[in-house]
Amino acid sequence: MKSWRTRIGIGLAVGAAAVAVPFTSTSAFAAGPPGAGWVLQGAEAYPSKAACEASELPNAKANGFNEVWCDDSKTIMTIYYR
């Protein structure tokens, strides 16, 4: 039979873990574009992130931007220019 001191110690450790896990875990959501200065341009369906960025780059350059970032977390990708 385990002593009360052992049982209390184990109970406190389990309780601390039960409280710590929700605070340390992150939710699964799409993050915004990396860094600052990105401007939302719209959204469109592309087969891949690379196809989206390659297709959108000429439009971005024509409008005075240098970079394209496509959020591929959904089927219809959100497109940002910078």
Gaussian input, Z-matrix of N, CA and C with variables (Angstrom, degrees):
# hf/3-21g

backbone

0 1
 N
 C     1     B1
 C     2     B2     1     A1
 N     3     B3     2     A2     1     D1
 C     4     B4     3     A3     2     D2
 C     5     B5     4     A4     3     D3
 N     6     B6     5     A5     4     D4
 C     7     B7     6     A6     5     D5
 C     8     B8     7     A7     6     D6
 N     9     B9     8     A8     7     D7
 C    10    B10     9     A9     8     D8
 C    11    B11    10    A10     9     D9
 N    12    B12    11    A11    10    D10
 C    13    B13    12    A12    11    D11
 C    14    B14    13    A13    12    D12
 N    15    B15    14    A14    13    D13
 C    16    B16    15    A15    14    D14
 C    17    B17    16    A16    15    D15
 N    18    B18    17    A17    16    D16
 C    19    B19    18    A18    17    D17
 C    20    B20    19    A19    18    D18
 N    21    B21    20    A20    19    D19
 C    22    B22    21    A21    20    D20
 C    23    B23    22    A22    21    D21
 N    24    B24    23    A23    22    D22
 C    25    B25    24    A24    23    D23
 C    26    B26    25    A25    24    D24
 N    27    B27    26    A26    25    D25
 C    28    B28    27    A27    26    D26
 C    29    B29    28    A28    27    D27
 N    30    B30    29    A29    28    D28
 C    31    B31    30    A30    29    D29
 C    32    B32    31    A31    30    D30
 N    33    B33    32    A32    31    D31
 C    34    B34    33    A33    32    D32
 C    35    B35    34    A34    33    D33
 N    36    B36    35    A35    34    D34
 C    37    B37    36    A36    35    D35
 C    38    B38    37    A37    36    D36
 N    39    B39    38    A38    37    D37
 C    40    B40    39    A39    38    D38
 C    41    B41    40    A40    39    D39
 N    42    B42    41    A41    40    D40
 C    43    B43    42    A42    41    D41
 C    44    B44    43    A43    42    D42
 N    45    B45    44    A44    43    D43
 C    46    B46    45    A45    44    D44
 C    47    B47    46    A46    45    D45
 N    48    B48    47    A47    46    D46
 C    49    B49    48    A48    47    D47
 C    50    B50    49    A49    48    D48
 N    51    B51    50    A50    49    D49
 C    52    B52    51    A51    50    D50
 C    53    B53    52    A52    51    D51
 N    54    B54    53    A53    52    D52
 C    55    B55    54    A54    53    D53
 C    56    B56    55    A55    54    D54
 N    57    B57    56    A56    55    D55
 C    58    B58    57    A57    56    D56
 C    59    B59    58    A58    57    D57
 N    60    B60    59    A59    58    D58
 C    61    B61    60    A60    59    D59
 C    62    B62    61    A61    60    D60
 N    63    B63    62    A62    61    D61
 C    64    B64    63    A63    62    D62
 C    65    B65    64    A64    63    D63
 N    66    B66    65    A65    64    D64
 C    67    B67    66    A66    65    D65
 C    68    B68    67    A67    66    D66
 N    69    B69    68    A68    67    D67
 C    70    B70    69    A69    68    D68
 C    71    B71    70    A70    69    D69
 N    72    B72    71    A71    70    D70
 C    73    B73    72    A72    71    D71
 C    74    B74    73    A73    72    D72
 N    75    B75    74    A74    73    D73
 C    76    B76    75    A75    74    D74
 C    77    B77    76    A76    75    D75
 N    78    B78    77    A77    76    D76
 C    79    B79    78    A78    77    D77
 C    80    B80    79    A79    78    D78
 N    81    B81    80    A80    79    D79
 C    82    B82    81    A81    80    D80
 C    83    B83    82    A82    81    D81
 N    84    B84    83    A83    82    D82
 C    85    B85    84    A84    83    D83
 C    86    B86    85    A85    84    D84
 N    87    B87    86    A86    85    D85
 C    88    B88    87    A87    86    D86
 C    89    B89    88    A88    87    D87
 N    90    B90    89    A89    88    D88
 C    91    B91    90    A90    89    D89
 C    92    B92    91    A91    90    D90
 N    93    B93    92    A92    91    D91
 C    94    B94    93    A93    92    D92
 C    95    B95    94    A94    93    D93
 N    96    B96    95    A95    94    D94
 C    97    B97    96    A96    95    D95
 C    98    B98    97    A97    96    D96
 N    99    B99    98    A98    97    D97
 C   100   B100    99    A99    98    D98
 C   101   B101   100   A100    99    D99
 N   102   B102   101   A101   100   D100
 C   103   B103   102   A102   101   D101
 C   104   B104   103   A103   102   D102
 N   105   B105   104   A104   103   D103
 C   106   B106   105   A105   104   D104
 C   107   B107   106   A106   105   D105
 N   108   B108   107   A107   106   D106
 C   109   B109   108   A108   107   D107
 C   110   B110   109   A109   108   D108
 N   111   B111   110   A110   109   D109
 C   112   B112   111   A111   110   D110
 C   113   B113   112   A112   111   D111
 N   114   B114   113   A113   112   D112
 C   115   B115   114   A114   113   D113
 C   116   B116   115   A115   114   D114
 N   117   B117   116   A116   115   D115
 C   118   B118   117   A117   116   D116
 C   119   B119   118   A118   117   D117
 N   120   B120   119   A119   118   D118
 C   121   B121   120   A120   119   D119
 C   122   B122   121   A121   120   D120
 N   123   B123   122   A122   121   D121
 C   124   B124   123   A123   122   D122
 C   125   B125   124   A124   123   D123
 N   126   B126   125   A125   124   D124
 C   127   B127   126   A126   125   D125
 C   128   B128   127   A127   126   D126
 N   129   B129   128   A128   127   D127
 C   130   B130   129   A129   128   D128
 C   131   B131   130   A130   129   D129
 N   132   B132   131   A131   130   D130
 C   133   B133   132   A132   131   D131
 C   134   B134   133   A133   132   D132
 N   135   B135   134   A134   133   D133
 C   136   B136   135   A135   134   D134
 C   137   B137   136   A136   135   D135
 N   138   B138   137   A137   136   D136
 C   139   B139   138   A138   137   D137
 C   140   B140   139   A139   138   D138
 N   141   B141   140   A140   139   D139
 C   142   B142   141   A141   140   D140
 C   143   B143   142   A142   141   D141
 N   144   B144   143   A143   142   D142
 C   145   B145   144   A144   143   D143
 C   146   B146   145   A145   144   D144
 N   147   B147   146   A146   145   D145
 C   148   B148   147   A147   146   D146
 C   149   B149   148   A148   147   D147
 N   150   B150   149   A149   148   D148
 C   151   B151   150   A150   149   D149
 C   152   B152   151   A151   150   D150
 N   153   B153   152   A152   151   D151
 C   154   B154   153   A153   152   D152
 C   155   B155   154   A154   153   D153
 N   156   B156   155   A155   154   D154
 C   157   B157   156   A156   155   D155
 C   158   B158   157   A157   156   D156
 N   159   B159   158   A158   157   D157
 C   160   B160   159   A159   158   D158
 C   161   B161   160   A160   159   D159
 N   162   B162   161   A161   160   D160
 C   163   B163   162   A162   161   D161
 C   164   B164   163   A163   162   D162
 N   165   B165   164   A164   163   D163
 C   166   B166   165   A165   164   D164
 C   167   B167   166   A166   165   D165
 N   168   B168   167   A167   166   D166
 C   169   B169   168   A168   167   D167
 C   170   B170   169   A169   168   D168
 N   171   B171   170   A170   169   D169
 C   172   B172   171   A171   170   D170
 C   173   B173   172   A172   171   D171
 N   174   B174   173   A173   172   D172
 C   175   B175   174   A174   173   D173
 C   176   B176   175   A175   174   D174
 N   177   B177   176   A176   175   D175
 C   178   B178   177   A177   176   D176
 C   179   B179   178   A178   177   D177
 N   180   B180   179   A179   178   D178
 C   181   B181   180   A180   179   D179
 C   182   B182   181   A181   180   D180
 N   183   B183   182   A182   181   D181
 C   184   B184   183   A183   182   D182
 C   185   B185   184   A184   183   D183
 N   186   B186   185   A185   184   D184
 C   187   B187   186   A186   185   D185
 C   188   B188   187   A187   186   D186
 N   189   B189   188   A188   187   D187
 C   190   B190   189   A189   188   D188
 C   191   B191   190   A190   189   D189
 N   192   B192   191   A191   190   D190
 C   193   B193   192   A192   191   D191
 C   194   B194   193   A193   192   D192
 N   195   B195   194   A194   193   D193
 C   196   B196   195   A195   194   D194
 C   197   B197   196   A196   195   D195
 N   198   B198   197   A197   196   D196
 C   199   B199   198   A198   197   D197
 C   200   B200   199   A199   198   D198
 N   201   B201   200   A200   199   D199
 C   202   B202   201   A201   200   D200
 C   203   B203   202   A202   201   D201
 N   204   B204   203   A203   202   D202
 C   205   B205   204   A204   203   D203
 C   206   B206   205   A205   204   D204
 N   207   B207   206   A206   205   D205
 C   208   B208   207   A207   206   D206
 C   209   B209   208   A208   207   D207
 N   210   B210   209   A209   208   D208
 C   211   B211   210   A210   209   D209
 C   212   B212   211   A211   210   D210
 N   213   B213   212   A212   211   D211
 C   214   B214   213   A213   212   D212
 C   215   B215   214   A214   213   D213
 N   216   B216   215   A215   214   D214
 C   217   B217   216   A216   215   D215
 C   218   B218   217   A217   216   D216
 N   219   B219   218   A218   217   D217
 C   220   B220   219   A219   218   D218
 C   221   B221   220   A220   219   D219
 N   222   B222   221   A221   220   D220
 C   223   B223   222   A222   221   D221
 C   224   B224   223   A223   222   D222
 N   225   B225   224   A224   223   D223
 C   226   B226   225   A225   224   D224
 C   227   B227   226   A226   225   D225
 N   228   B228   227   A227   226   D226
 C   229   B229   228   A228   227   D227
 C   230   B230   229   A229   228   D228
 N   231   B231   230   A230   229   D229
 C   232   B232   231   A231   230   D230
 C   233   B233   232   A232   231   D231
 N   234   B234   233   A233   232   D232
 C   235   B235   234   A234   233   D233
 C   236   B236   235   A235   234   D234
 N   237   B237   236   A236   235   D235
 C   238   B238   237   A237   236   D236
 C   239   B239   238   A238   237   D237
 N   240   B240   239   A239   238   D238
 C   241   B241   240   A240   239   D239
 C   242   B242   241   A241   240   D240
 N   243   B243   242   A242   241   D241
 C   244   B244   243   A243   242   D242
 C   245   B245   244   A244   243   D243

   B1=1.4316
   B2=1.5325
   B3=1.3247
   B4=1.4560
   B5=1.5200
   B6=1.3270
   B7=1.4547
   B8=1.5302
   B9=1.3219
   B10=1.4726
   B11=1.5168
   B12=1.3076
   B13=1.4606
   B14=1.5296
   B15=1.3291
   B16=1.4594
   B17=1.5212
   B18=1.3075
   B19=1.4652
   B20=1.5277
   B21=1.3210
   B22=1.4637
   B23=1.5229
   B24=1.3137
   B25=1.4710
   B26=1.5152
   B27=1.3172
   B28=1.4721
   B29=1.5316
   B30=1.3309
   B31=1.4699
   B32=1.5148
   B33=1.3420
   B34=1.4642
   B35=1.5276
   B36=1.3252
   B37=1.4641
   B38=1.5272
   B39=1.3157
   B40=1.4608
   B41=1.5232
   B42=1.3275
   B43=1.4625
   B44=1.5162
   B45=1.3289
   B46=1.4637
   B47=1.5277
   B48=1.3175
   B49=1.4683
   B50=1.5266
   B51=1.3274
   B52=1.4638
   B53=1.5251
   B54=1.3138
   B55=1.4636
   B56=1.5230
   B57=1.3246
   B58=1.4642
   B59=1.5190
   B60=1.3086
   B61=1.4689
   B62=1.5292
   B63=1.3363
   B64=1.4630
   B65=1.5294
   B66=1.3302
   B67=1.4570
   B68=1.5267
   B69=1.3105
   B70=1.4565
   B71=1.5158
   B72=1.3166
   B73=1.4604
   B74=1.5224
   B75=1.3110
   B76=1.4577
   B77=1.5116
   B78=1.2856
   B79=1.4530
   B80=1.5207
   B81=1.3058
   B82=1.4601
   B83=1.5215
   B84=1.3118
   B85=1.4494
   B86=1.5161
   B87=1.2880
   B88=1.4525
   B89=1.5251
   B90=1.2942
   B91=1.4511
   B92=1.5157
   B93=1.2920
   B94=1.4608
   B95=1.5148
   B96=1.2933
   B97=1.4625
   B98=1.5205
   B99=1.3121
   B100=1.4567
   B101=1.5234
   B102=1.3085
   B103=1.4561
   B104=1.5179
   B105=1.3230
   B106=1.4570
   B107=1.5245
   B108=1.3049
   B109=1.4567
   B110=1.5124
   B111=1.3196
   B112=1.4565
   B113=1.5258
   B114=1.3251
   B115=1.4560
   B116=1.5283
   B117=1.3248
   B118=1.4631
   B119=1.5248
   B120=1.3389
   B121=1.4557
   B122=1.5136
   B123=1.3128
   B124=1.4587
   B125=1.5067
   B126=1.3324
   B127=1.4595
   B128=1.5254
   B129=1.3186
   B130=1.4560
   B131=1.5258
   B132=1.3071
   B133=1.4641
   B134=1.5223
   B135=1.3167
   B136=1.4636
   B137=1.5228
   B138=1.3223
   B139=1.4706
   B140=1.5274
   B141=1.3462
   B142=1.4628
   B143=1.5272
   B144=1.3183
   B145=1.4706
   B146=1.5246
   B147=1.3216
   B148=1.4659
   B149=1.5306
   B150=1.3296
   B151=1.4662
   B152=1.5202
   B153=1.3136
   B154=1.4609
   B155=1.5265
   B156=1.3161
   B157=1.4605
   B158=1.5230
   B159=1.3230
   B160=1.4700
   B161=1.5232
   B162=1.3073
   B163=1.4571
   B164=1.5246
   B165=1.3144
   B166=1.4598
   B167=1.5248
   B168=1.3178
   B169=1.4660
   B170=1.5295
   B171=1.3424
   B172=1.4652
   B173=1.5372
   B174=1.3335
   B175=1.4683
   B176=1.5289
   B177=1.3287
   B178=1.4619
   B179=1.5249
   B180=1.3291
   B181=1.4706
   B182=1.5242
   B183=1.3270
   B184=1.4624
   B185=1.5299
   B186=1.3157
   B187=1.4607
   B188=1.5237
   B189=1.3330
   B190=1.4592
   B191=1.5138
   B192=1.3282
   B193=1.4628
   B194=1.5263
   B195=1.3302
   B196=1.4623
   B197=1.5237
   B198=1.3398
   B199=1.4594
   B200=1.5226
   B201=1.3423
   B202=1.4589
   B203=1.5195
   B204=1.3272
   B205=1.4574
   B206=1.5135
   B207=1.3339
   B208=1.4605
   B209=1.5189
   B210=1.3316
   B211=1.4567
   B212=1.5224
   B213=1.3163
   B214=1.4674
   B215=1.5295
   B216=1.3307
   B217=1.4615
   B218=1.5292
   B219=1.3240
   B220=1.4622
   B221=1.5258
   B222=1.3301
   B223=1.4646
   B224=1.5230
   B225=1.3174
   B226=1.4657
   B227=1.5222
   B228=1.3188
   B229=1.4580
   B230=1.5201
   B231=1.3215
   B232=1.4567
   B233=1.5244
   B234=1.3373
   B235=1.4607
   B236=1.5231
   B237=1.3340
   B238=1.4611
   B239=1.5134
   B240=1.3262
   B241=1.4670
   B242=1.5237
   B243=1.3267
   B244=1.4781
   B245=1.5092
   A1=109.60
   A2=116.13
   A3=120.51
   A4=110.66
   A5=114.81
   A6=119.11
   A7=110.67
   A8=115.35
   A9=119.94
   A10=110.69
   A11=117.79
   A12=121.00
   A13=110.22
   A14=117.75
   A15=122.55
   A16=110.62
   A17=116.50
   A18=120.49
   A19=111.51
   A20=117.27
   A21=120.76
   A22=110.41
   A23=116.74
   A24=120.50
   A25=112.31
   A26=116.50
   A27=120.84
   A28=109.87
   A29=116.62
   A30=120.49
   A31=112.00
   A32=117.09
   A33=120.37
   A34=111.58
   A35=116.96
   A36=120.23
   A37=111.35
   A38=117.19
   A39=121.15
   A40=110.38
   A41=116.71
   A42=120.66
   A43=112.25
   A44=117.61
   A45=121.16
   A46=110.62
   A47=116.70
   A48=120.03
   A49=110.81
   A50=116.95
   A51=120.65
   A52=110.97
   A53=117.22
   A54=121.09
   A55=110.92
   A56=117.79
   A57=121.55
   A58=113.25
   A59=119.11
   A60=121.99
   A61=112.30
   A62=120.91
   A63=118.79
   A64=113.56
   A65=117.19
   A66=119.77
   A67=112.90
   A68=117.86
   A69=120.15
   A70=113.37
   A71=118.01
   A72=119.27
   A73=109.49
   A74=115.69
   A75=120.67
   A76=109.42
   A77=116.03
   A78=119.43
   A79=109.37
   A80=116.15
   A81=121.02
   A82=108.33
   A83=116.04
   A84=120.76
   A85=108.25
   A86=116.03
   A87=120.43
   A88=109.33
   A89=115.84
   A90=120.18
   A91=109.91
   A92=115.69
   A93=120.59
   A94=111.07
   A95=116.54
   A96=119.12
   A97=110.90
   A98=116.28
   A99=119.48
   A100=111.28
   A101=116.77
   A102=120.89
   A103=113.73
   A104=115.31
   A105=121.61
   A106=110.64
   A107=115.23
   A108=120.87
   A109=115.34
   A110=118.48
   A111=121.50
   A112=109.90
   A113=116.31
   A114=122.73
   A115=108.47
   A116=116.15
   A117=121.14
   A118=109.55
   A119=117.05
   A120=121.38
   A121=113.11
   A122=117.41
   A123=120.45
   A124=110.44
   A125=115.18
   A126=120.40
   A127=108.85
   A128=115.27
   A129=120.61
   A130=108.79
   A131=116.48
   A132=121.55
   A133=109.79
   A134=116.34
   A135=123.90
   A136=107.99
   A137=118.08
   A138=119.82
   A139=113.66
   A140=116.69
   A141=119.76
   A142=109.64
   A143=115.47
   A144=121.37
   A145=110.28
   A146=116.68
   A147=120.60
   A148=111.05
   A149=116.89
   A150=120.29
   A151=110.45
   A152=116.83
   A153=121.30
   A154=110.84
   A155=116.04
   A156=119.81
   A157=111.81
   A158=118.14
   A159=120.78
   A160=110.92
   A161=117.33
   A162=121.28
   A163=112.19
   A164=117.54
   A165=121.92
   A166=113.77
   A167=118.93
   A168=121.23
   A169=113.33
   A170=120.95
   A171=118.89
   A172=112.64
   A173=117.16
   A174=120.51
   A175=110.78
   A176=115.96
   A177=120.32
   A178=110.22
   A179=116.84
   A180=120.64
   A181=111.38
   A182=117.15
   A183=120.96
   A184=111.61
   A185=116.90
   A186=121.35
   A187=113.09
   A188=117.72
   A189=121.60
   A190=116.18
   A191=117.99
   A192=121.52
   A193=109.18
   A194=116.86
   A195=121.53
   A196=114.30
   A197=116.97
   A198=120.35
   A199=111.08
   A200=114.39
   A201=121.96
   A202=107.55
   A203=116.20
   A204=121.17
   A205=107.65
   A206=117.15
   A207=123.33
   A208=109.26
   A209=115.98
   A210=122.25
   A211=108.00
   A212=116.98
   A213=121.74
   A214=112.97
   A215=118.29
   A216=120.24
   A217=112.13
   A218=117.82
   A219=122.06
   A220=109.08
   A221=116.62
   A222=120.96
   A223=111.00
   A224=116.53
   A225=120.36
   A226=106.75
   A227=116.20
   A228=122.05
   A229=111.37
   A230=115.23
   A231=121.33
   A232=106.76
   A233=116.66
   A234=121.82
   A235=109.28
   A236=115.76
   A237=122.76
   A238=109.12
   A239=116.15
   A240=122.58
   A241=108.85
   A242=114.32
   A243=120.50
   A244=107.85
   D1=136.35
   D2=-178.88
   D3=-81.95
   D4=147.91
   D5=179.76
   D6=-73.92
   D7=161.50
   D8=178.99
   D9=-64.41
   D10=-32.62
   D11=179.06
   D12=-62.43
   D13=-42.31
   D14=178.07
   D15=-66.17
   D16=-44.48
   D17=-179.42
   D18=-63.24
   D19=-41.34
   D20=178.60
   D21=-65.96
   D22=-41.95
   D23=178.61
   D24=-61.74
   D25=-44.59
   D26=178.60
   D27=-65.36
   D28=-42.08
   D29=178.91
   D30=-61.36
   D31=-41.75
   D32=178.16
   D33=-66.13
   D34=-39.55
   D35=179.01
   D36=-65.44
   D37=-42.98
   D38=178.41
   D39=-65.16
   D40=-42.12
   D41=178.52
   D42=-63.57
   D43=-41.66
   D44=178.75
   D45=-64.43
   D46=-40.06
   D47=178.48
   D48=-65.94
   D49=-38.44
   D50=-179.60
   D51=-65.51
   D52=-31.98
   D53=178.25
   D54=-81.38
   D55=-38.23
   D56=-175.32
   D57=-71.68
   D58=-35.34
   D59=-175.43
   D60=-59.56
   D61=-47.95
   D62=179.16
   D63=-64.11
   D64=-30.08
   D65=-179.38
   D66=-78.32
   D67=-26.38
   D68=-177.62
   D69=-95.38
   D70=-17.28
   D71=179.89
   D72=-83.17
   D73=152.74
   D74=179.19
   D75=-111.57
   D76=151.56
   D77=178.24
   D78=-81.47
   D79=155.41
   D80=-179.24
   D81=-91.54
   D82=98.72
   D83=176.34
   D84=-140.05
   D85=158.32
   D86=-178.84
   D87=-75.00
   D88=127.19
   D89=177.71
   D90=-80.48
   D91=158.79
   D92=176.79
   D93=-70.51
   D94=178.89
   D95=-179.34
   D96=-63.42
   D97=152.80
   D98=-178.07
   D99=-69.82
   D100=132.78
   D101=176.54
   D102=77.71
   D103=-171.02
   D104=-176.69
   D105=-108.36
   D106=163.86
   D107=175.06
   D108=91.81
   D109=6.03
   D110=-179.62
   D111=-82.20
   D112=138.91
   D113=-178.58
   D114=-116.20
   D115=126.46
   D116=178.84
   D117=-65.68
   D118=129.54
   D119=-179.24
   D120=-111.85
   D121=-21.67
   D122=-179.26
   D123=146.02
   D124=-158.17
   D125=-179.31
   D126=-150.61
   D127=147.36
   D128=179.73
   D129=-158.57
   D130=157.12
   D131=178.60
   D132=-87.66
   D133=130.36
   D134=176.27
   D135=-134.87
   D136=155.72
   D137=179.61
   D138=-70.85
   D139=-24.55
   D140=-179.71
   D141=-156.42
   D142=165.69
   D143=177.62
   D144=-63.37
   D145=-41.60
   D146=-179.82
   D147=-63.41
   D148=-40.74
   D149=178.78
   D150=-65.25
   D151=-39.68
   D152=178.47
   D153=-61.72
   D154=-50.87
   D155=-176.79
   D156=-67.07
   D157=-37.27
   D158=178.29
   D159=-67.69
   D160=-39.32
   D161=-179.44
   D162=-71.65
   D163=-35.05
   D164=-176.09
   D165=-84.97
   D166=-19.84
   D167=-176.38
   D168=-58.74
   D169=-44.68
   D170=177.51
   D171=-60.12
   D172=-38.00
   D173=177.43
   D174=-64.75
   D175=-40.75
   D176=179.86
   D177=-63.16
   D178=-46.50
   D179=-179.10
   D180=-64.87
   D181=-36.25
   D182=178.42
   D183=-65.94
   D184=-23.92
   D185=-179.61
   D186=-102.88
   D187=14.18
   D188=175.10
   D189=87.60
   D190=11.92
   D191=177.49
   D192=-103.48
   D193=162.31
   D194=-178.03
   D195=-114.57
   D196=-19.08
   D197=-174.57
   D198=-132.91
   D199=155.73
   D200=176.11
   D201=-130.00
   D202=139.25
   D203=174.05
   D204=-134.01
   D205=124.54
   D206=179.33
   D207=-110.79
   D208=129.35
   D209=178.76
   D210=-86.33
   D211=105.06
   D212=-174.77
   D213=-92.70
   D214=22.53
   D215=179.51
   D216=-77.39
   D217=-13.18
   D218=177.93
   D219=-130.99
   D220=165.63
   D221=-179.44
   D222=-62.64
   D223=-44.11
   D224=175.18
   D225=-92.58
   D226=110.79
   D227=-171.88
   D228=-83.44
   D229=135.92
   D230=174.05
   D231=-79.82
   D232=136.53
   D233=-173.52
   D234=-115.81
   D235=130.67
   D236=178.16
   D237=-122.81
   D238=145.28
   D239=173.92
   D240=-117.77
   D241=151.21
   D242=172.68
   D243=-147.52

